[in-house]
Amino acid sequence: MGKGVSLMKVSVVVPVFESEESLQSLVERVEAALSAVVDEHELILVNDGSTDGSWAVIERLTARYPWIRPINLMRNFGQHNAVLCGVRAAQYEVIATIDDDLQNPPEEIHKLLTELEQGFDVVYGVPEQEQHGLMRDLASQITKLAMANAIGVKTVRNVSAFRVFRTQVRNAFALYDGPAVSIDVLLTWGTSRFSAVKVRHDPRRLGSSKYTLRKLATHALNMLTGFSTVPLQLASGMGFVLTLFGIGLLVHVLARYFLEGTAPPGFYFLASIITIFSGAQLFGLGIIGEYLARIHMRNMGRPAYVARDNAPDRRSGTPHEEVAPPRQTSRPPQ
């Protein structure tokens, strides 16, 4: 197909928030970039509660381009939630996600698609040189550190909002309906075949970033509490260490009493007793938390398994139904 990408059908999902100025250019560039390298494509524009004229622009573009599918959310749910909505609405075999600010050029999508054809399920576009400010870069690193426990250190190094993946992977999170969403964590539920390629990253020319340090810190906290048990494990570990320290202090007090015939001042004895009981309580709370975490993990809807290929039914000669088929959610479909 001119750039090494075989015939395929691609759904492009774009979360839209306060970006009326860039949408026209985004649509034109996506059309030019994909029409040359894929068989069919659709563009799903998810308006995430924009208060400017973004929705009016989307409606105008939809009337002009029949391959655009608009979704208008009732309020701002956040970038990852909007992407999840678009992903569940996608119809084609490959899904690409890209931001609405044009910092990730649509012309680079073909690089990700070419890498995907090498047998991977998810491919990230890693900026050759990021064009964010110092505070945004710092906040992004904090978010990645928070995600490392949930998705693995190796994968988290390459995480970005510019990604392509096989639509088949979404079967793994078809039942997930929690309010805290991380697309990158959800993708790890269905596959371990990740890759990344270097892509161009342009400076922002229109508008300003809607991701503040506070929002990214909140997202990092959601990663820690929503998809990881690290805080609970830290509490358990701290309680265990305090208990050992208290026992050690008590042994020291008793040893001096029996060996020297004199006991240290009463503070040491009280400190050891308080430390032992405080540590034991914290350790006990950590154990209770571990059980609560397992209940939480079960309620997230993470599947026990996801089949890549289904064996044919010998009685009928047809494949079995897909594992974990997507279900209807409360999110507005269109």
N, C-alpha and C positions, 0 to 999 in steps of 0.2 A: 504493500500500500504506500510505497514511497518512502516511509521512514521505519520500516521493519516491523510494522504492526499488522497482523493478519486481520481478516474480517471479524469484527465483533460488534456487539451492541452495548453502548455505554450510557448510563444514567449519571448526570452530573448534579450533585446536590449543593446548593449554596444557601447558607443561612444569611438572611438579609436583615440588617438593623441600621437604620438611619443612613442609607447609602443611595439616595435618589440620584446623586450626581454621577455615580460610577456605573449604574446598572446598564445603561445603553451601551457603553463601551464594553462592559463585561460580556453582554450577550453577543455582540458582534465578534468579539475575539474568540469566544467559545465556539461559535458557529464556524469561523474560519479555521480554527485549530483542529476541530474534530471532523469536519466534513471531508478533510483530506486523508484521514487515517483510520476512520472507523466506518462500519457499514451503516449503522443507524445510531442516533443519539437523541436524548431528551434532556432538558434542563429543568430541574425542579427548584423553584425559587420559594423559599420558606420565609415569609415575612414574620419576623420575631417581635411583634408588637412595636414596630417603628412609629414614631410620632411625627415624622416629616412626611414628605409626599412619596415615600418608597412604594406603598401599595398602589397608588394611582399610576406610577410608572410601570409597575409590574403588570397591571391590567392592560395598559396601552401596549406593552411589548407582547403580551399573550395574544392580543387581537391581531398582531402583525406576524408573529412567529408561531405556527401551530405546534411546534415541538417543545414549547415551553409549558410546563404544568405549574400553576400557582397554588400556594397554600398560605392562608392568612390565619396565623394564630391569634387567639383572642387577647393575649397579653404577652409581655416579654417573659419567656421561660428560660432564656439562656442559650448560648451558642450550641452546646452539646445536645440539649434537648431538642432544639430546632433541627439539628443535623439528624438526630435519631428519627424524628418525624419524617423527614425527607427520605431517609434510608428505607424506612418501612413502606414508603409509597413508590419506591423505584421499581421499574418493570423489567429492566434489562439485566444481562448476565454479569456485567461489571459496573461497580459504583465508584465514582470519583467525587471527592469532596474538596471544595476550594472556598476560600473566604471571598467576601464581596469587595475587598479594598484594592484588588488587582496587584498586591505586592507579590503574590505567586502568579506568574504569567500563565494564562491558559495554554499558551504555545508550548509549555513544558510538559503538558499532560502526556504527550506521546512517549516521553522518556520513561515515565512510570508504567505505561501500558506495555512497552517493550520489555521492561524488567519483569512485569507480571507474567508474561508468556514463558519465562524461564522456569516455571513450576512453582512460583510463590503464590500465596493467597492474599497477602497484604504488602503493599509497597508504599513507603513514605518518600516524599520529596524533601530532602534536607537542604536548607539554604547554603549556598557557597559562602555567602557573607550576609548575615542578618542586618536589616536596616531599621532596627528598633532602637529606642533610647536606652540609656543605662539602666534606669529603674525597671523598664519592661523586660529587659534581658535578665535582670536579677530575679524578678518575680517569676519568669519562665523557668529559671533554674530551680527555684524553690518548689515550683509545681512538679517538675520532673523528679526531684528528690522524693517528694511525697508519693509519686506514682511508682517509684522504683520497686517497692515491696510488692505492689499489686501486679505489675506486668513484667518485672525482671529488668535488671540493670542494663543488659545488652540491648534490649528493645527500646527502653526509655530514652537512650541517647539519640535515637533517630525520630522520635515522635514529633509530628507537626500536624497542622490542620489540613495540609496538602497531602492527600493520600488517595490511593485506589485500592480496591479490594473486590474479591469475587462476591457476588450477591448471595451465594450459597452460605457464606460465613454468618449472615445475619440470623440463620436458623438457631444459632447458639444462644442468642439473646431475644428470641421471639417472645418469651414469657416475662421478660424483665419490664417492670412498670414502676420502679422507684423514682422519686423526684430528683435524686442526685444521679446525674448521668456522666459517664466518661466513655466516649466512643472507643478510645484506645484500650481501656480496660476490657470493655465488652468484646472487642475483637479478639483478645487473647483467650476468651472462653471457647472460641471455635477453632483456632488454629495456632500452630507454632511456626508456620512458614512465613516469616517476615523478612523483608529486605528494604533497602533504601538506596536512593540515587541522588546525586548532587543536582540541584536545580538553581536557576537564577532567582534572586530575590530582589525585587525593585523597591526603591523608596516610595513611601506613600505620597501621592500627588494630590489627592482629594480628601478632604475631611481630616479627622484625627482618630486615633485608636480609641475604641470604646472599652478596651481592657485596661483598667486601672490597677495599681498595685494592690488595692484592697480587694478587688474582684478576683485577682489571681490568687491572693492569699486565701480567700474564702474557698476557691475551687480546690486549692491544695488541702485545706482542712476537710473538705468533703471527700477527697480521695482517701485521706487517712482514716476517717470515721466511717465512710460508706463502703469501702472496698478492701479494707485492711484491718487486721487485729493487732497491729503493732502497738497502739496505745495501751491496750489491755495487757499485752505481753510485757511492756515496760513496767506497768504497775505490778504485775506478778513478780517480775525479776527484782524490782526495787524492794518489794516486801520480803522476798527471800534473802536478799543481801542484808537488809536491816535485821532480820531475825538472826542470821549468822553472826552479825556484829554484836548484837545483844547477848547472845550465848557466849561469845568469846569474852565479852566484858565480864559476864557473870563468872566464867571460869577463872578469870584473872583475880576477881575479888575472893573467891573461895580458895584459890591456890595460896594467896598471900595469908589468908587466915590460918590455913592448916600448916603451912611451912614456916611462917614467921610468928605465928601466934597473935598477930595484930591484923585487923581488917582495915582497909582503906576507909577514908571518910564516907559517911552514909550516902553522899551524892553518887558515888560510883555504883553502889548497889541499886539505888533508885533508877539511875540512868539505864542500867542493864535491864531491869524489869520492864521499864516503860518501852525501851527499844524492842525487846522481845515481843511484847504484846502488840505494839504498834505495827511491827513488821508482820506478825502473824495475821493481824486483821487485814492489812493491805494485801498480803499474799492470798488470804481467803477471798477477798473481794475480787482479786484478779482471776481466781479459779471460777467464781460465779460468772464473772464477765466473759470468760472463755465459753461457758455454756450458752450464755445469751448471744455471743457472737455466732455460734453455730446455728442458733435459731434464726438470727438475722440473715446469715448466708443462705439458709434454706428458703427464706421468704423472698430472696432476690430473684428466684427463678432460674438459677444457673443449672444447666442440664447436666445429667450424669454422663452423657456422651452425645456426640454429633457425628453421624455417618457421612463420609464424603461421597460414597457410591452405595446404592442399595441393590442387593441381590434380587434378580428377577424371581417372581413367583412361578414355580414350575407348573403349577396347575393352570395358570392363565397366560404365562409367558410375558407378563408385564411386571415392571419393578414395583416393589412395595411403596407405600406412601412415604413422603419425606419425613425425616425425623424432626421433631419439634417445629411443626409448621407455624408460621406467623398467625397471630390471633388479632382480632379487633381490639383496639384500645380506646380510651376516652379522648385521645387526641383527635382533633378534626381532620379527616382525611384530605379534604380539599376545600 
